[in-house]
Amino acid sequence: MGQRVNETRPTVVAVAMGAAEAAAVLPSDLRARLGEFAEPVPGTLTGALTAPGARETLARAEILITGWGCPPLTEEVLDGSPHLRAVVHAAGSVRRLVTEGVWERGIVVSSAAEANAGPVADFTLAALTFAAKGAFTAAAAYEAGWPAFPDRRGADGRTIGVIGASRIGRRVIAGLRASDAGYRILLYDPYVAGPDAAGLGAEAVGLDELCGASDIVTVHAPHTPETYRLLDARHLALIPDGGTVINTARGALIDTFALTRECATGRLDAMLDVTDPEPLPAGHPLLHMPNVLVTPHVAGAQGSEARRLGAWAVEEVARLVNGVPPAGRVRRGDLDRLA
């Protein structure tokens, strides 16, 4: 979209996502900001995009702001959206939203993944600090008595293995570098060469070497056929005794059964914000282990943080309306490397 969407009248912008999500992501002041440079359709499309009311809106929409709870943009939906030129996703991954028809029609796709990366990186860095200090196991043993001084862990000099130099992975590396702990940072990412990894402040290594040398392994790769169960039983077995696995990316990157077995023995600890399956079934062993913390996919923008996604999306629409290249554009070829 190298030119303004329309030079003679305001660009029509519709919103499609869950009602609760819309209230958090696009509160009234952000809707008002949208009205300064576009014509926002009142309300939110919260159900099927093929329903009569949705059809009327989509028949006019030129830009669609989507978010959690928006159904996929199927051929039927796209056929009823003849003027649609851009989809701005006020969330992270567009994999479940965007279909081949979107790419075939040349519709611009943009994602607020950059706005979502901050909360995930902050959450991960907090988990890394807890893991480096041995906080999980110390908390579990608290009632039995305080650990003797020689048994206490410190963070200094720990080796952290980062899998994936994604937006979040890079932020995590930057946060680790900013610490006074003097972490050694290893990076496994087949798309990042040694000199580039060094520029980030990490050492590029193979996955086997990363697992074998890391006190803590933190996962930030996308879920693709190549990364499915990337941390399998063999790789988990390479992690030294007392190591910790942190996953704030996608649950399918780790073999859940193999990790459960390692944690059940007490050999490894884990901090998991994502799991496979998700959610874990009631009574799953990982939910009851003292050396494992499982959270319900809360690392990304939540509650008051969700506004960041809406603010980003509104400004992205402003860029599109004014002929400025979108900051968060996603192309078809990017999907193999994105979450």
C-alpha positions as CSV (number, residue, x, y, z in Angstrom):
1,M,0.0,0.0,0.0
2,G,2.3,2.7,-1.3
3,Q,-0.5,5.3,-1.5
4,R,-3.3,6.4,0.7
5,V,-6.2,3.9,0.7
6,N,-8.5,6.6,-0.5
7,E,-7.8,10.3,-1.3
8,T,-11.4,11.6,-1.4
9,R,-13.1,10.1,1.7
10,P,-12.0,8.6,5.1
11,T,-10.8,5.0,5.0
12,V,-13.5,2.6,6.4
13,V,-12.0,0.5,9.2
14,A,-13.8,-2.4,10.9
15,V,-12.9,-4.3,14.0
16,A,-13.3,-8.1,14.4
17,M,-12.4,-9.9,17.6
18,G,-14.0,-11.2,20.8
19,A,-16.1,-8.7,22.8
20,A,-14.0,-8.9,26.0
21,E,-10.8,-8.7,24.0
22,A,-12.0,-5.7,22.1
23,A,-12.9,-3.9,25.3
24,A,-9.3,-4.4,26.6
25,V,-7.4,-3.9,23.3
26,L,-9.4,-1.0,21.9
27,P,-10.9,1.1,24.6
28,S,-12.9,4.2,23.8
29,D,-9.9,6.6,23.7
30,L,-8.1,4.4,21.1
31,R,-11.4,4.2,19.1
32,A,-11.5,8.0,19.2
33,R,-7.9,8.2,18.0
34,L,-8.8,5.9,15.1
35,G,-11.6,8.3,14.2
36,E,-9.1,11.2,13.7
37,F,-7.8,9.8,10.4
38,A,-10.3,7.1,9.4
39,E,-14.0,6.1,9.5
40,P,-14.3,3.4,12.1
41,V,-17.4,1.3,11.8
42,P,-19.2,1.4,15.2
43,G,-19.0,-1.6,17.4
44,T,-17.1,-4.9,16.9
45,L,-17.7,-7.9,14.8
46,T,-17.8,-10.6,17.5
47,G,-19.3,-13.6,15.8
48,A,-19.3,-15.3,12.5
49,L,-18.0,-13.1,9.8
50,T,-20.6,-14.5,7.4
51,A,-23.5,-13.4,9.5
52,P,-25.8,-10.7,7.9
53,G,-24.6,-7.9,10.0
54,A,-21.0,-8.8,9.5
55,R,-21.5,-9.0,5.8
56,E,-22.8,-5.5,5.7
57,T,-19.8,-4.2,7.5
58,L,-17.3,-6.2,5.5
59,A,-18.8,-5.1,2.3
60,R,-17.6,-1.6,3.1
61,A,-14.4,-2.3,5.1
62,E,-11.0,-1.3,3.6
63,I,-9.0,-2.1,6.6
64,L,-9.9,-4.8,9.2
65,I,-8.4,-4.7,12.7
66,T,-8.5,-8.3,14.0
67,G,-7.6,-9.8,17.4
68,W,-8.1,-12.8,19.6
69,G,-11.4,-14.4,18.9
70,C,-11.6,-13.4,15.2
71,P,-12.6,-16.3,12.9
72,P,-10.3,-17.2,10.0
73,L,-10.6,-15.1,6.9
74,T,-12.0,-17.8,4.6
75,E,-12.8,-17.6,0.9
76,E,-16.4,-16.9,1.8
77,V,-15.4,-14.0,4.1
78,L,-13.0,-12.6,1.6
79,D,-15.6,-12.8,-1.3
80,G,-17.8,-10.6,0.9
81,S,-15.0,-8.1,1.5
82,P,-14.4,-6.7,-2.0
83,H,-12.7,-3.5,-0.8
84,L,-10.5,-5.1,1.8
85,R,-6.9,-3.9,1.3
86,A,-5.2,-4.6,4.7
87,V,-5.6,-6.7,7.8
88,V,-4.0,-5.3,11.0
89,H,-3.8,-8.0,13.6
90,A,-3.8,-6.6,17.1
91,A,-2.2,-9.7,18.5
92,G,0.8,-11.9,17.7
93,S,0.6,-14.8,15.4
94,V,-1.5,-14.6,12.2
95,R,-1.3,-18.3,11.4
96,R,-4.8,-19.2,12.4
97,L,-6.3,-16.1,10.9
98,V,-4.8,-15.6,7.5
99,T,-5.7,-18.1,4.7
100,E,-4.1,-18.5,1.3
101,G,-6.9,-16.4,-0.2
102,V,-5.6,-13.4,1.7
103,W,-2.1,-13.7,0.1
104,E,-3.6,-14.5,-3.3
105,R,-5.7,-11.3,-3.2
106,G,-2.6,-9.2,-2.3
107,I,-4.1,-8.0,0.9
108,V,-1.5,-6.5,3.2
109,V,-1.1,-8.3,6.5
110,S,0.4,-6.7,9.6
111,S,0.8,-8.0,13.1
112,A,1.4,-6.4,16.5
113,A,3.9,-9.1,17.4
114,E,6.5,-6.5,18.2
115,A,4.1,-4.9,20.8
116,N,3.5,-8.3,22.3
117,A,7.2,-9.2,22.5
118,G,7.9,-6.9,25.4
119,P,5.6,-8.6,28.0
120,V,6.8,-12.1,26.9
121,A,10.5,-11.1,27.1
122,D,9.9,-9.5,30.6
123,F,8.1,-12.7,31.8
124,T,10.9,-14.9,30.4
125,L,13.7,-12.8,32.1
126,A,11.8,-13.1,35.4
127,A,11.6,-16.8,34.9
128,L,15.3,-17.0,34.0
129,T,16.2,-15.1,37.2
130,F,14.1,-17.4,39.3
131,A,15.7,-20.5,37.6
132,A,19.2,-19.2,38.0
133,K,18.6,-18.7,41.7
134,G,17.1,-22.1,42.1
135,A,13.9,-20.5,43.4
136,F,11.5,-23.3,42.3
137,T,13.2,-26.0,44.2
138,A,14.0,-23.7,47.2
139,A,10.3,-22.8,47.5
140,A,9.2,-26.4,47.3
141,A,11.6,-27.3,50.1
142,Y,10.9,-24.3,52.3
143,E,8.7,-26.1,54.8
144,A,11.4,-28.7,55.4
145,G,13.8,-25.9,56.4
146,W,16.0,-23.3,54.9
147,P,18.8,-24.5,52.7
148,A,22.3,-24.4,54.1
149,F,24.5,-21.7,52.6
150,P,26.6,-24.1,50.5
151,D,23.3,-25.4,48.9
152,R,22.1,-22.0,47.8
153,R,22.3,-21.1,44.1
154,G,23.5,-17.8,42.6
155,A,23.0,-16.5,39.2
156,D,26.5,-15.3,38.5
157,G,28.3,-17.1,35.6
158,R,25.4,-19.3,34.6
159,T,25.2,-20.5,31.0
160,I,21.9,-19.7,29.3
161,G,20.9,-21.5,26.1
162,V,18.5,-19.5,23.9
163,I,16.8,-21.4,21.2
164,G,15.6,-19.0,18.5
165,A,16.7,-15.4,17.8
166,S,13.1,-14.3,17.3
167,R,11.9,-10.8,18.3
168,I,11.5,-12.2,21.8
169,G,14.7,-14.2,21.8
170,R,16.7,-11.1,20.9
171,R,15.0,-9.1,23.7
172,V,15.8,-11.9,26.1
173,I,19.5,-11.9,25.0
174,A,19.6,-8.1,25.4
175,G,18.1,-8.4,28.9
176,L,20.6,-11.1,29.9
177,R,23.5,-8.9,28.6
178,A,22.2,-6.0,30.7
179,S,22.4,-8.1,33.9
180,D,25.4,-7.9,36.2
181,A,25.3,-11.7,36.5
182,G,27.9,-12.2,33.8
183,Y,25.8,-14.8,32.0
184,R,27.4,-16.9,29.2
185,I,24.7,-16.8,26.4
186,L,24.6,-19.6,23.8
187,L,22.3,-19.3,20.8
188,Y,20.9,-21.9,18.5
189,D,19.2,-20.5,15.4
190,P,19.9,-22.0,11.9
191,Y,19.1,-18.7,10.3
192,V,21.7,-16.7,12.4
193,A,25.4,-17.0,11.5
194,G,28.2,-16.8,14.0
195,P,29.1,-13.2,13.4
196,D,25.5,-12.1,13.7
197,A,25.1,-14.0,16.9
198,A,28.2,-12.4,18.3
199,G,26.6,-9.0,17.4
200,L,23.7,-9.9,19.6
201,G,26.0,-10.9,22.4
202,A,25.7,-14.6,22.1
203,E,27.7,-17.6,20.9
204,A,26.3,-19.5,17.9
205,V,26.3,-23.2,18.6
206,G,24.5,-26.4,17.5
207,L,21.5,-27.6,19.4
208,D,23.4,-30.6,21.0
209,E,26.1,-28.3,22.3
210,L,23.6,-25.8,23.6
211,C,21.7,-28.4,25.6
212,G,24.9,-30.1,26.9
213,A,26.4,-26.8,28.1
214,S,23.4,-24.8,29.4
215,D,22.2,-24.5,33.0
216,I,19.0,-23.1,31.6
217,V,17.5,-23.6,28.2
218,T,14.8,-21.1,27.1
219,V,12.8,-21.6,24.0
220,H,11.8,-18.8,21.5
221,A,11.5,-20.5,18.1
222,P,8.3,-20.7,16.0
223,H,6.2,-23.8,15.7
224,T,6.9,-25.3,12.3
225,P,7.2,-28.9,11.0
226,E,11.0,-28.5,11.5
227,T,10.7,-27.4,15.1
228,Y,8.0,-29.8,16.2
229,R,9.4,-31.5,19.4
230,L,12.8,-29.8,18.8
231,L,13.6,-30.6,22.4
232,D,13.0,-34.3,22.3
233,A,14.1,-37.0,24.8
234,R,17.6,-37.0,23.5
235,H,18.2,-33.3,23.7
236,L,16.5,-33.1,27.1
237,A,18.9,-35.8,28.3
238,L,21.8,-33.7,27.3
239,I,20.9,-30.9,29.7
240,P,23.1,-31.1,32.8
241,D,21.6,-32.3,36.1
242,G,19.8,-29.5,37.9
243,G,19.1,-27.7,34.7
244,T,15.9,-25.8,33.9
245,V,13.8,-25.7,30.8
246,I,11.7,-22.5,30.1
247,N,9.1,-22.3,27.4
248,T,7.2,-19.2,26.5
249,A,7.0,-19.9,22.8
250,R,4.9,-22.9,21.7
251,G,4.2,-26.1,23.6
252,A,4.8,-28.4,20.6
253,L,8.5,-27.5,20.5
254,I,9.0,-29.8,23.5
255,D,8.2,-33.5,23.9
256,T,5.9,-33.2,26.9
257,F,6.2,-36.9,27.8
258,A,10.0,-36.8,27.8
259,L,10.0,-33.6,29.8
260,T,7.6,-35.0,32.3
261,R,9.8,-38.0,32.8
262,E,12.9,-35.8,33.4
263,C,11.1,-33.5,35.8
264,A,9.5,-36.4,37.7
265,T,13.0,-37.7,38.6
266,G,14.0,-34.2,39.9
267,R,16.8,-34.1,37.4
268,L,15.4,-31.1,35.6
269,D,13.1,-28.2,36.6
270,A,10.7,-26.5,34.2
271,M,8.8,-23.2,33.8
272,L,6.2,-23.6,31.1
273,D,3.8,-20.9,30.0
274,V,2.8,-23.0,27.0
275,T,2.3,-26.8,26.8
276,D,1.4,-29.6,24.4
277,P,-1.5,-30.2,24.7
278,E,-2.8,-26.8,25.8
279,P,-4.3,-26.7,28.3
280,L,-2.9,-29.7,30.0
281,P,-5.6,-32.1,31.2
282,A,-6.7,-32.0,34.8
283,G,-4.4,-34.2,36.9
284,H,-1.5,-34.0,34.6
285,P,1.7,-34.8,36.5
286,L,3.4,-31.5,35.5
287,L,0.7,-29.6,37.3
288,H,1.7,-31.1,40.6
289,M,5.4,-31.3,40.6
290,P,7.2,-29.1,43.1
291,N,10.0,-28.3,40.6
292,V,7.7,-27.3,37.8
293,L,5.7,-24.1,37.4
294,V,3.0,-24.1,34.7
295,T,1.1,-20.9,33.9
296,P,-1.9,-20.6,31.6
297,H,-0.3,-18.9,28.6
298,V,-0.1,-15.5,30.3
299,A,3.4,-14.3,29.2
300,G,2.0,-12.2,26.4
301,A,0.1,-9.0,26.7
302,Q,-2.6,-9.5,29.4
303,G,-5.1,-7.2,31.2
304,S,-3.8,-3.7,31.2
305,E,-1.0,-4.7,28.8
306,A,-3.5,-5.6,26.0
307,R,-3.9,-1.9,25.4
308,R,-0.4,-1.9,23.9
309,L,-1.7,-4.1,21.1
310,G,-4.5,-1.7,20.3
311,A,-2.4,1.4,20.4
312,W,0.1,-0.3,18.1
313,A,-2.7,-1.4,15.7
314,V,-4.3,2.1,15.6
315,E,-0.9,3.7,14.7
316,E,-0.4,1.0,12.1
317,V,-3.7,1.9,10.5
318,A,-2.6,5.6,10.5
319,R,0.6,4.6,8.6
320,L,-1.4,2.6,6.0
321,V,-3.9,5.5,5.6
322,N,-1.1,7.9,5.0
323,G,0.8,5.8,2.6
324,V,3.6,4.9,5.0
325,P,4.9,1.4,4.9
326,P,3.5,-0.8,7.7
327,A,5.8,-1.4,10.6
328,G,4.6,-4.9,11.3
329,R,4.1,-6.3,7.8
330,V,4.0,-10.1,7.5
331,R,4.6,-11.7,4.1
332,R,3.7,-15.2,3.1
333,G,7.3,-16.3,3.0
334,D,7.8,-15.1,6.6
335,L,5.4,-17.7,8.1
336,D,8.0,-20.5,8.2
337,R,10.1,-18.3,10.6
338,L,7.4,-16.7,12.7
339,A,5.4,-17.9,15.6
